[in-house]
Amino acid sequence: MKHPSARIMMLGMMIFMSSIFVYASQPTDSLLIQRVWEYGRKLPVFYSDSTSNSYMRYVIDARRRNPILFLVPSMYVVAKGERRYIGEVYGKLNIDKDGHFKMKRQVVSGTIPRNRSVMPTTLEYLTPDLYGKTIYDQRLLSPFHRSNRHFYRFTTHHVSNNMFRIDFRPRLNNTQLVTGNAIVDQRTGRIHLASFKGEYDMIAFRVQVIPNTDERELRLPQWCSTEAHLGFIGNSIDARFIATYNAPKEVADTIHIQADRKMMDTLRTTPLGKLENEIYAHYHSMRSKTDSIGQDTIKRSKWKEWAVDVIGDQLISSMSLNAGGASIKASPLFNPLYLSYSQSRGLAYKMKISMQYAWNAHRYLTFTPRLGYNFKIKQFYFTAPLRMTYNPKRDGYAEVIWANGNRIINSSVIDKINNRLQAATDEQLGELQYFNDNNLKMVNNIGITDWFEVTAGLIYHQRTAVNKKMMQEAGHPVTYRSFSPLLTLQFTPWKKGPILTANYERSIRNVLRSNLEYERWEFDATYQKRMDCMRLLNVRFGGGFYTNQKTSYFVDYANFRDENLPNGWDDDWTGQFQLLSRNWYNASDYYLRGHVSYESPLLMLSWMPWIGRYIETERIYLSTLSIEHTRPYTEIGYGFTTRFVSIGLFASFLKTQYQEIGCKFTFELFRKW
C-alpha cells in the first residue's frame, strides 16, 4: 500500500463510499476542526534547506485555439502544430529555509520542441502547503489554518473507524478561497488525503494531494495531481500534472537537462496511461516520416522553424537560459501587458533583463538593466546596475550603476535668467527649465552586524540643458556637473520592526570638472507588518533637506523622486504619490512626507456579488507631504488587483481644499507567468 496510486485509490473509495452508507451528514464537529488546526500549528514553521528527488509529468491538450493564444506567455508552442503534448521531468526539488521550491531539471523527456516549459505557473500547484496560512506562496487562504476560519463553512462525515471526511466551502465566492474536502484522522487531526478546487490567475484548477508520511517533511507532499483549465478569449486549454516526491532513484548531480527517453523509462515513478502512450506513439510516428525526407531539406526546415519559434516566442514570452554558473532572464521584447498608465505620468512601457554568473554560492556577478519609455514625457529611461556580491551572509557587495535620471529643474538658474528672457514664449521657458541627467554611481555595501549596514561610495552627475541655445543666450552654462561622496546607514534594531535609514551626500567643486557644491541629508523609516489572512500594513515616513548652498544646485533627493516607470502593484504603489506634479519633487530645499497603506484580499469589493470573485487584493492609501512655498498636500486612494489589471483611484487635496481626482492602472494579465 506504499505506492501513491494505490493509496489514492483506497482513500478515494473512502470518500465515495461515505456518500452511499447510512452515515448522516453531521453538523460541524468543532473539536475535529480544531484538532486539524492544532496539528498544523505544531508543525515546524520554517523549512530546513533540503533536497528531494522528484518526478513530474504533464499532458497539455489544446481543445480550442486561435491566434490570440500566441500572445499568452509560454503558450507559443501550443498555439501551433500539435494539439496534444506530453512532458516528463526527473530531478531534485530544492527547498530553502523560507519554504520556496525550485526544481533542478536533470532528465527530461517529451514531445514539446526543445523541452520548453509550458504553463510554468501551474507547476506551483504541485507543492501545496495544506497547514500553512496560504496554500501557495502568498495566495489561496487555507481552510486548515485557524486564522482563516471566518472565511469557510465546515461539515463532517464519518467514513470508517477513526477516519472522518471534512467538507469545506467558502462563505463568499472569491478567487483567494477554495472548495473541497479532506480525509482526517479523528484522533490526531492529521490529513491523510485532501482534494480542493478553485480559480486563480486565469487558471481553474482541481488538486488532489497525499501529504508526506515523514513527520519531518509533512509540509512537502508525497504525491500530488493537478488538473488545470485555461479559458482565454475563445481558447480552451486543458492540462494535467502529477508529481511524486522523495523518489527512490538518485541521479548524479553532474547531469543537467539531459533529454533521454530511455533513462526516463527507468526513473518514472508512475506508469504512463493510455493517452500518454498515444501521444508518444504519434510523436515518434511523425518523426519517422520526417526522417525519410532528405537531410538537406530537414536541416533547412529545422533551421527555419527554430528561427521563427525563437523570434516569435521571445516577442511575447520571458526568456530564461542557464548554462553552468551563468544564467539570463529577460522580459518580453514586445508585449502590451508591460504597459502601465497613470494620470500624472501618462503611458509607459518597460522591460527588465537579469544576468548572473556565479563562481560559487558565496561569490557571484549580476547585471540587471531596466529599460523603458514614457510616452507623455517623450523620454527613454535606463538604469544598468552591475553588482559583485562577495559576502551574501552580510549582504556584502560592490556595485556600479550607470543611469539617466528624470529630467530635472534647477530653480536657482531659472530665477536668475527669467528677467533676461522677457520675450521668450511659455513653451520655450518650459523647455528651458529642464536638464537631462546622466549619472554614474559606485558603492560598496556591507552588514557590520545583523542590524547595521553601511553603504559608502561616489556619485557623478552630468546635467545638460534641454534647450542649449537659449541657455547660452542667457549667459549660463549648458552643462552642470557634480562629484559627490555619499554615505548611507541602515538600522534594523528590531527583528520585525521598522527599517531606519540615514543618507548623506556632499558635492565637491573642481573635482572632475565639478561646478556645484551642496550638502544633502535624508532620513527614512519604513515598516511592514504582515498579519493573518494575507493582510499587510505598510508605513513609511521620511524627510530631507539641503545645506551648504554655496552655488547653483539641483534638488535631487534619493527617497523623494518621481517614478516614471512604475513596476506594478507589488513594487511601488505604496510609498509614492500618484497625482503629484513631477515639478514638485525638485522645487523645495526640504520635504517631510508620510505614507500609510492597508492591504487585504477580502476588504470591500470582494464581498460584492459577481465582482468579488475576480478581486485578488484590495488596498487603501493615505499619503501626505509638506514642502516650502505650499500648504500640506494629501492624497487618499483605493486600489484593487485582479487577474487582468490593477486599478487605483486617487484624490488630492491642498490643506483641506480638493484639487483633482485621477487613476492609475497596470496590466497584471499573465504577469506571474
Summary of the structure (lengths in Angstrom):
residues: 673
radius of gyration: 29.1
end to end distance: 37.4
largest distance: 97.1
contacts: 2101
relative contact order: 0.09
helix: 21%
strand: 46%
